[in-house]
Amino acid sequence: MGRKLIGRSSSRVLIPLAMIALTGLGVSVASAQTSSQSQSTKSATATSGSGQYYFEFRSRQSWDYGHTFVVFGRVGEPPSKKNVAGLSPKGDDPSMWVMGHYVPVPSDTGWTDGDLEDRYITSRYRVLVSKEQYDRTVAYIRQLQARSTTWSVELYNCNAFVADIAHFMGLQAPSSTWIYPKVFVTNMRKINTGHPEAANELVSENVKEMSNPTRDGRAMINAGLIRPDSAPAGSASPPHVTIGAVRVSNRPASSAGGSPGE
């Protein structure tokens, strides 16, 4: 049975809280897996528009901040990897993610591991469109993917990538891309579905998310929901689960494969 990862690598890096409070946070980073019991976060959803085709803006959990992306297709048909678009550091090398906090690095613009698994989704907003609108927006997404060759926490992250798609569709997007993906998608959903006051709640909601114990893999360890040297909390039959450099298993800590700060 293969490992299921949430996002791209970077599990060996600890980012200062000041950076977490101020920077892009809309990044697809770090291998992170937990049991389905620990990752059972349910996301509120809302649908607007009409038509037989859709674009669904999503956020999901990862080891560090999370990831923002869009899934699209025909209503009633399961999406495939080719129908996922998002911006993330290229490949699985953790150094690419680290460098992206200082300078732009090469990017990937498609599917990343965990994007199509509902148990990792933290927020979503679906917009229904006609076939004509769908074709026009997909063409724009392909153009955006072709020209989005770099990823940067500060200059152009996954929130900014998704915001460009939303603006093309005539939707409003949060005023800042330097927020957690969950907050970004939740705020987008609210301001486009009759809750304009949500625009003034962006900062407070982002600060609130910082203390969320299920925000990401590292937060869950700190909250005791995952134990790096034992089973996930509440698990009677502990599975072998990998969270970046940390292997959660029923073996002694000395053989569990390292510590979060490595």
Buried (B, 14 or more C-beta within 10 A) or exposed (E): EEEBBBBBBBBBBEBEEEEBEBBBBBBBBBBBBBBEEBBEBEBEEBBEBEBEBBBBBBBBBBBBBBBBBBBBBBEEEEBEEEBBBBBBBBBBBBBBBBBBBEEBBEBBBBBBBBBBEEBBBBBBBBBBBEEEBBEEBBEBBEEBBEEBEBBBBBEBBBBBBBBBBBEBBEBBBBEBBBBBBBBBBBBBBBBBBEEEEBEEBBEEBBEEBBEBEBBBBBBBBEBEBBBBBBBBBEBEEBBBBBBBBBBBBEBEEEEBBBEBEE
